[in-house]
């Protein structure tokens, strides 16, 4: 089922997972998902990592090699579909960086054959050795997928072979770090919606008012698709300081002070879980169509949050 159809029927709960590192064990992913499936998950987002270039020394020579730390997005998508069937929708990420349009078209065809109905488009951040692709902005990939939904493939039209992908894109309530201001950033989001995107998942937020203000700004410029707030359970003081450096988001001072007052890791965990439950309830009260939880492959804190929330209605 398409994500927008799920959202039209009920509040949705989604989780984001990351593939295991190269050589890692996919069973750990399933252990986490098996626990999360007890909470009526609406869909699972699977991240995709860009290819990076490194120069590796092999005895008497140095070679340029292409590496991906966490391959397996498509394989994990297929494995989850096989394991859980119709119980859950799987939404793989598509990253613009490092892929040309022909590679992307073939990847999309593979996903459609597998039965995937929903995809999530992101541009991808620059790696330490940037890799060029055929896309400068993510709206260009959204346009390509929208054309495939009309049966328009690269250099040919196949009306009887239309895809029907539901397309998600990212939004940044505190603006993308490369954007000069929030208004400019929202104009780029509008361009993605105009290109054919159907729903938005935001970068993690820690203040329901920040989300509500973002939604209001989006509505004023004509972004009228569902906007799901992203939430990351943060259960350690170390993460409170680390997350803003990596994701360019703000942590409320009140939450920071509560975490600083904790005397043990257990107290930090309890404060983090309680804060996340309060935040999600506030987001839902402000009209959020559901929440999207960033698990980072870990399920303990997410499960505890969901236990306390109860079922969405």
N, C-alpha and C positions, 0 to 999 in steps of 0.2 A: 504494500500500500504506500502511496505517496505521503511524504511527511506533511504536506499542507492539508491532506485529507484527514490525517490523524489529528492535527491541530484543530481542525474545524469541528471535531467531535468531542474532544476532551482536552484537559490540561495534559501536556506531554512531559515525560521524563526521559532524558537521553543521557548517555555516558560516552565519554571519549577515551579510547584506549590507544596504546602505541604498540606496534609490532615488536617482537623480541629482537634483541641485537643479533647480528649475524652469528649463527651457531647457537643461539639461545633456544630455550625450550618453550614451545607454544603451549604446553600443558599448564604452565603457570598462568597464562592468559585465560585459559578455560577455567581454572580454579577460581579466579577472580570473577569471571562472568557467571559461573554457576551460582555463586553467592548473590550476585547482583540481580540475577533473573528472578529471584524470589520477590522482587519489589516492582513488578509490572513495568519493566523498562520498555519504552516505546521504540527506541532505536539506538544503535551503536555507531558512533563515528570512529573510523580507523584512520589514524594519521598516516601521512606518507612523508618520507624524508628525501631531500634532494640529493642528487649525486654530487660528490665532491672530488676534486682532483688533488692527488698527492704525488710527490716525487719520492719513490722508494729505492733504496740502495740494494742491489742484488750482487754481492761480491764485487765483480769488476765493472759494473755498470749501474747507471741510475735511470730508472724508467718512470714515465708518467703513467699513473694508474688511476682508474676511476673507482671510487668507493662509495658505498651507501651503508651507513652504520646500521640502519634498520630496514632491510628489504622485507618484502613479504606482504605488503598491503593487499594485493590482489589475492594471493594465496590464503591469507587470513580471512579475507572476505568470503572466499569459497568455503573455507573450513567452518566458519560460523554459520553460514547458510545451511551446510550439510548437518551440522550438529543440532541446531535449534529450529530449522525449518521455518514454518510460518509464525513461530512465536515472536519473532523480532525482525525489524528491518535493519539492514546493514548499509551504512553510508560511507563509502571510501572517499578519502581526500584525493583530489587531483591537483598536482602542483605544476604551475606553469614553467618554473625555472628548470632548464636543462632538458626540455623535451621539445621536439618540433611537432608541427601540426599533424604530420602523417603518423608519427608514433602515438600521438594522443588519440587520433581517430581510431587507430587499431585497438588501443587500450579500451576505449569506450565501446567499441564493437564487442570485445571480449566480455566486458561487464554486462552489456545488454544480453548477450547469449547466456550468461550465468544467471540471469534473472534479477539483476540489480536494477532498481527503479529510481534510486536517489543517489546523487553525488554532491560532493562539497568542494567548491573551487576556491583555491587560494593561490596567490602569486608565488609565495615562497620567499624567504629572506635570502639576501646575498650570503653566500658561503665565503670562507676565507680565500677560496680560489673560484671566483664567479664563473658559472657555466652559462653560456648563451643558449637561448632557445628561440622559438618563433614568436614568443609573446613578451610584450613589454608590460602590459597590465592584465589583471585577471578578467576584466570585462571582455577582452578579446576571446578568451577561452569560453566564457559564458555564451558569447555570440555563436561560436562554433557549435556548441552543444545544442543551442536553440535551433540552429539550421538543420542539424541532424534530426531533431524532432520533427522537422518539416520534410524530411527525406532528402535534404540537400547535403551531399557529402563533398569532399574536396574534388573539384573538377568533374563531378557527375551528380546527377539527380536520380534517386531511386525511390519514387513515391510509395511503392509497396513495401519498402523497408524502413519506414520511419521509426526512429526511437521515440521514447516518451519519458525522458528523464525529468525528474523533479530536481531543480538545481538550487543548492544552498550556497551562500557566500558569507564572508566574515564582515562584522561591523566592529567599530572601535569607539565605545562610549567616551573614552578619554583621549581619543584621536590616535591614529597610527603615528609611531614615533618619527616617521619621515615627513609627515604632513605639517605645514606651517601653523594650521589652526583647525579647530573642529569643524567649522563651516566648510572649509575646503575638503576635509576628509569625507564629510557627509555627501558632498557633491560627487565624489568618486563612488560612494556607495550607491547613490541614485543612478549613476551611469551603469552600474552592474545590474540594477533592477530593470532599467530600461532595456538592457541587452537581453533580458529574459530570465533573470534569477527569480526564484519563487519564495525563498525564505532567507532569514538572516540568523546567524548565531554570533553573539558578541564575544569579544575578548572577555576574560574574567573580570567581574565587577565585585566590589566589596562594600558598595553603598547603593541601596535601592533607589535613592534620589538621583544618583548619577545615571542609572539606567532609565528612570522615568523621564528625566530631562532629555536624554538622548532620543528616546522614542518620540517625544513631543517635537523635537527639532526635525527628526526624519519625516514625521507626518506633515509638517509645514511645507516641506519641499516636494511632497508627492511620493514618498516612500511608504507604500501602503500594504506591504507584505508583512507576515508575522515576523516578529523579532524576539528570538529566544535569548534570555540572558545567560551568559556563561558564569559558572560558579566553581571555585576551587576550594575544597575544604583545606584549611591551613591549620595544622595542629602542632606546630613547633615555633618557638621564637626565632630559630635559625631561618626557617622558611619565610617568616614575616619580613626579614631583612633581605633575603635572597630573591624573592619573587619580583619586587619592583625593579630590580636591576635587570632582570631577564625579560620581563613582559611590559615594562613601562606603565605600571598601574599604581594607584595610590592605595595605601592601607589607612583606614580611619585611625585617628589618634586614640580614640577610646578603646579600640581593639588592641592596639599596640600596648597601651598602659596595662590592660588586663593581662596580656601575655607576659609582660615584664614583671608583674607581681607574682606570677606562678613560681612555686618553689621546687616543683618536680616536673619531670616529663609527663607524668600522668595528669597533673593539673593543667599543663599546657594542652594536652590532648582534649581534656574535658572542656576547656575554654574555647578551643578552636571548633569543636563539634557544636557546642551550644551557639556560638556566634553564627555558624553556617546555617543552622536550623532557623535562627531568628531572621537571618538575611533572606532565606528562601521564602519564608512566610511573608515578609515585607514585599518581596518582589511579586508574589502572587496577588497580594492585596492591591498592588499598584497596576494590576491588569496584565502581568506577564502571562503568555500562553502556555507556560511551563518553565522548566529549567534544564539547562545542559550542564552536566557535571564533568569536570576535568579530573580524571582519576590518576593520570600519569602511570597507569598500569598497576596501581595499588588499590586494594579494595577495603581495607580495614576501616579507615575513617569514613569512606563513602557509605559503607554498609551501616555504620553507626548513625550517621546523619539520616539515612533513609528509614531506619528503624524508628527514630523519634518523630519523623515527619508523618508517618502513616501513608495511606494511599491518597493519590491525587483524585480530585473529583471534577 
